[in-house]
Amino acid sequence: MKNDLISHQAVNGYRYTYFMLFVISAFLLFSHAGTAQDKKEPPAKIGFIMKLSPISSNGNRSVKLRLSRKEDGKTIMIDDLRTPVNLYLNEVKAYNPDSLSGWISKIYINNDGEGVFEFPSNFNQATAALHEFTFIAKMDSDPKYEDAEERVTVADVKISMAYSGADSIKTATATLLAWKGSDYVALPQVELKLCIKRAFNFLPFGESGATTDSTGNISGDLPIDIPGNSNRTLTIAARLEDDDTYGTVEVTKDVPWAVLPRVNPIRGRTLWSQGDNAPLLLVITSLTIIIIIWGTIIYLIYLLFRIKRLSKSA
């Protein structure tokens, strides 16, 4: 009878132990599930648009990168990119000096959502024999924006300019040549803009929207009354803008010019001039009045301290 009682108590003890283990396991399981639900998933990264624009100016190459995104139907420039954009030539790999391909540099984006990398002169000399360029922009590991890659291939193209100013009509002619196979050939039916280079922009002249003829030439008459540079020259340019095959290519040329820029006359010392050209008598009078006023104030302060000192000694 006593053995049966002990056996019954042992069974109850085992049941109690199993029950407690079950309760603890269930508690830990639900606690872990609640903790996993409490953890917030990281926000999804934002997609954006990357535009890569190769530029060739007088044989010097550069690349312009522009980042933007769409939000509520509006285009917003990206100015908070924390990761620089890597620029490659032809292949995404480490730079190979033998093939002149691979990683070139990092491009940092400014507050306008743009970044420009200008190739050094030794690069232009080393790639003079190349006639096709594939530029690759690659960005990854940014905490806010998605990984992106953009590549653009441009073919080699040359622009030459000629100027005729012997007569009263002054004419500029540009010739567009593109690399085809083993030589440069004329490129017809391409819109090539003739411009006058000013301080901050290009002023077009000639027929609007004109294209090159069968020999790759385009001509335009310059306005004879436009002022030139101070050294008696005028800077004219031919521009191929944002072409899908050749990118942006421009060539400038300084030509002799007789119309000089207007020079404002130097104003003398008058009452309506700026401060550095004020009349000397007015300047001397103003300084004298200021010195007298401040001298009087300083003298009065000195008298106050002297009176206070005399009162203490008395």
Protein Blocks (a to p, Z undefined) as FASTA:
>chain_A
ZZmmmmmmmmmmmmmmmmmmmmmmmmmmmmmmmmmmmpccdddddddddddddddeehia
cddddddddeehiacddfkbfbdcdddehiacdddfklopajfbdcdddfkopacddddf
klmmmmmmpcbdcdddddehiakbccdddddddddddddddddfkbmbdcddddddddeh
jaccddehiacddddddfkbccdedjehiacdfkopacddddfkbccdfkopacddddde
hifklopaddddddddfbdcdddddddddfklcfklgcfklmmmmmmmmmmmmmmmmmmm
mmmmmmmmmmmmZZ
